[in-house]
């Protein structure tokens, strides 16, 4: 690995303080994540999570205001365990492609698919939770893809006049829409098609050809 490589890990659960508290939190998050993998979201209660974790219900409410907040942290803890960290070094567009390949493989996995769908649905009905979900899950993913794009602009792989936010939306939205709203899940080939189509119009080589 290059000495100046920047490695970005996926966000995990919020820390809660002292080691003993952290051990208790880890037990709670593991119990919640296990239930999220095996049970419909609507059938999971704070009481059931507490029983599986071997703690009192009030211990959970000491740290979490709602079941949704707890399940989001449980989802993030499990997601950060299986999603490889992203590297911002070397070829940014190649790294972006690798990141998208990992993303489309992780999203439909047994550990992630049900939880992501349930939390996304929960966010449609609870504005406060929607803001937290958007900030922690959606915005951080967008920021990471944006970092790849800005690095590619800096290395003159992409035109300097591209709008990074539009490119981010053009890359991520088709993948997430296909995952959430269709029966056919996105795969590496689909991610490649989306990325190639978006980059074709933003490539610095296209700009050079047009101006010659």
C-alpha positions as CSV (number, residue, x, y, z in Angstrom):
1,X,0.0,0.0,0.0
2,X,1.3,3.5,-0.8
3,X,2.5,5.5,2.1
4,X,0.1,8.4,1.3
5,X,-2.9,6.2,0.7
6,X,-6.1,7.6,2.4
7,X,-8.4,4.8,3.6
8,X,-12.0,5.6,4.4
9,X,-14.0,3.2,6.5
10,X,-17.7,2.9,6.5
11,X,-19.4,4.7,9.5
12,X,-20.1,2.5,12.5
13,X,-22.3,2.8,15.5
14,X,-22.0,5.7,17.9
15,X,-19.6,5.0,20.9
16,X,-21.3,5.2,24.3
17,X,-18.3,5.8,26.6
18,X,-16.6,3.5,29.1
19,X,-15.4,0.0,28.1
20,X,-18.1,-1.8,30.1
21,X,-20.8,0.3,28.5
22,X,-19.2,-0.4,25.1
23,X,-19.4,-4.1,25.8
24,X,-23.1,-3.8,26.7
25,X,-23.7,-1.7,23.6
26,X,-22.0,-4.2,21.4
27,X,-24.2,-7.0,22.8
28,X,-27.3,-4.9,22.1
29,X,-26.2,-4.0,18.6
30,X,-25.4,-7.6,17.8
31,X,-28.8,-8.8,19.1
32,X,-30.6,-6.1,17.1
33,X,-28.6,-6.8,13.9
34,X,-29.2,-10.6,14.2
35,X,-32.9,-9.9,14.5
36,X,-32.8,-7.5,11.6
37,X,-31.3,-10.2,9.5
38,X,-33.8,-12.9,10.5
39,X,-37.1,-11.2,11.3
40,X,-39.4,-8.7,9.6
41,X,-38.7,-5.2,11.0
42,X,-42.3,-4.8,12.2
43,X,-42.0,-7.9,14.4
44,X,-38.9,-6.6,16.2
45,X,-39.5,-4.8,19.5
46,X,-37.1,-3.1,22.0
47,X,-38.3,-5.7,24.5
48,X,-37.3,-8.6,22.2
49,X,-33.9,-7.0,21.5
50,X,-33.3,-6.5,25.3
51,X,-34.2,-10.1,26.0
52,X,-31.8,-11.4,23.3
53,X,-29.0,-9.1,24.5
54,X,-29.6,-10.0,28.2
55,X,-30.1,-6.4,29.3
56,X,-33.0,-4.4,30.7
57,X,-35.2,-2.4,28.4
58,X,-34.3,0.8,30.2
59,X,-30.6,0.2,29.4
60,X,-31.5,0.5,25.7
61,X,-33.6,3.6,26.2
62,X,-30.7,5.2,28.1
63,X,-28.9,5.4,24.7
64,X,-31.5,5.3,22.1
65,X,-34.7,7.4,21.7
66,X,-36.5,4.9,19.5
67,X,-36.3,1.5,17.9
68,X,-35.4,3.1,14.6
69,X,-32.4,4.8,16.1
70,X,-31.2,1.6,17.6
71,X,-31.7,-0.4,14.4
72,X,-29.8,2.2,12.4
73,X,-26.8,1.8,14.7
74,X,-27.1,-2.0,14.6
75,X,-27.3,-1.8,10.8
76,X,-24.2,0.5,10.6
77,X,-22.2,-1.8,12.9
78,X,-22.9,-4.8,10.8
79,X,-22.5,-3.0,7.5
80,X,-19.1,-1.6,8.6
81,X,-17.9,-5.1,9.4
82,X,-18.5,-6.5,5.8
83,X,-18.0,-3.4,3.6
84,X,-14.3,-3.1,2.7
85,X,-12.8,0.4,3.4
86,X,-12.4,2.6,0.3
87,X,-9.0,3.8,-0.8
88,X,-8.4,7.3,-2.1
89,X,-5.1,6.7,-3.8
90,X,-3.8,5.6,-7.2
91,X,-6.4,5.7,-9.9
92,X,-9.5,7.3,-8.5
93,X,-11.8,6.1,-11.3
94,X,-10.6,2.5,-10.9
95,X,-11.1,2.8,-7.1
96,X,-14.6,4.2,-7.7
97,X,-15.4,1.2,-9.9
98,X,-14.1,-1.2,-7.2
99,X,-16.2,0.6,-4.6
100,X,-19.3,0.3,-6.7
101,X,-18.6,-3.4,-7.3
102,X,-18.4,-3.9,-3.5
103,X,-21.5,-1.9,-2.9
104,X,-23.7,-3.9,-5.3
105,X,-22.4,-7.1,-3.8
106,X,-23.0,-6.0,-0.2
107,X,-26.4,-4.4,-0.6
108,X,-28.3,-7.7,-1.5
109,X,-26.4,-9.8,1.0
110,X,-28.2,-11.6,3.8
111,X,-26.7,-9.3,6.4
112,X,-27.7,-6.0,4.7
113,X,-30.7,-6.2,2.3
114,X,-33.6,-6.5,4.8
115,X,-32.2,-3.9,7.1
116,X,-31.5,-1.4,4.4
117,X,-35.0,-1.8,2.9
118,X,-36.7,-1.6,6.4
119,X,-34.7,1.5,7.5
120,X,-35.3,3.2,4.2
121,X,-39.0,2.6,4.5
122,X,-39.0,3.8,8.2
123,X,-37.3,7.0,7.0
124,X,-40.3,7.8,4.8
125,X,-42.6,8.1,7.8
126,X,-40.4,9.7,10.5
127,X,-38.9,13.1,9.5
128,X,-36.3,13.2,12.3
129,X,-35.2,9.7,11.5
130,X,-35.1,10.5,7.8
131,X,-32.7,13.3,8.5
132,X,-30.4,11.1,10.5
133,X,-30.6,8.3,7.9
134,X,-29.8,10.7,5.1
135,X,-26.9,12.3,7.0
136,X,-25.3,9.0,8.2
137,X,-26.0,6.6,5.4
138,X,-26.9,8.5,2.2
139,X,-24.8,11.6,2.5
140,X,-21.6,9.8,3.6
141,X,-21.9,7.5,0.6
142,X,-22.4,10.5,-1.6
143,X,-19.4,12.3,0.0
144,X,-17.2,9.2,-0.7
145,X,-18.2,9.0,-4.4
146,X,-17.8,12.8,-4.6
147,X,-14.2,12.4,-3.3
148,X,-13.4,9.9,-6.1
149,X,-14.8,12.3,-8.7
150,X,-12.9,15.4,-7.3
151,X,-9.7,13.3,-7.3
152,X,-10.3,12.3,-10.9
153,X,-10.8,16.0,-11.8
154,X,-7.6,16.9,-10.1
155,X,-5.8,14.2,-12.0
156,X,-7.4,15.4,-15.3
157,X,-9.2,12.2,-15.9
158,X,-12.5,14.2,-15.8
159,X,-13.2,17.6,-17.2
160,X,-12.7,20.5,-14.8
161,X,-16.2,22.0,-15.5
162,X,-18.2,18.9,-14.4
163,X,-20.7,19.3,-11.5
164,X,-19.6,16.7,-9.0
165,X,-23.0,16.5,-7.3
166,X,-24.8,15.8,-10.5
167,X,-22.3,13.0,-11.3
168,X,-22.7,11.5,-7.8
169,X,-26.5,11.4,-8.3
170,X,-26.2,10.0,-11.8
171,X,-24.0,7.2,-10.5
172,X,-25.7,6.2,-7.3
173,X,-29.4,6.9,-8.0
174,X,-29.8,4.1,-10.7
175,X,-28.0,1.6,-8.4
176,X,-30.1,2.3,-5.4
177,X,-33.4,2.6,-7.3
178,X,-32.8,-0.7,-9.0
179,X,-32.0,-2.2,-5.6
180,X,-35.0,-0.7,-3.8
181,X,-37.7,-0.6,-6.4
182,X,-37.2,-3.6,-8.8
183,X,-37.1,-7.3,-8.6
184,X,-33.8,-7.5,-10.4
185,X,-30.9,-6.5,-8.2
186,X,-28.0,-4.5,-9.5
187,X,-24.8,-6.4,-10.2
188,X,-21.2,-5.6,-11.3
189,X,-22.2,-5.5,-14.9
190,X,-25.0,-3.0,-14.3
191,X,-22.7,-0.8,-12.1
192,X,-20.1,-0.8,-14.9
193,X,-22.8,0.2,-17.5
194,X,-24.0,3.1,-15.3
195,X,-20.5,4.3,-14.5
196,X,-19.2,4.0,-18.1
197,X,-22.3,5.9,-19.4
198,X,-21.8,8.8,-16.8
199,X,-18.0,9.0,-17.3
200,X,-18.3,9.0,-21.1
201,X,-19.8,12.5,-21.0
202,X,-17.5,13.8,-18.3
203,X,-14.2,12.4,-19.5
204,X,-11.3,14.8,-20.1
205,X,-10.5,13.0,-23.3
206,X,-14.0,13.8,-24.7
207,X,-13.3,17.5,-24.0
208,X,-9.9,17.4,-25.7
209,X,-11.4,15.7,-28.8
210,X,-14.2,18.3,-29.0
211,X,-11.8,21.2,-28.8
212,X,-9.3,19.9,-31.3
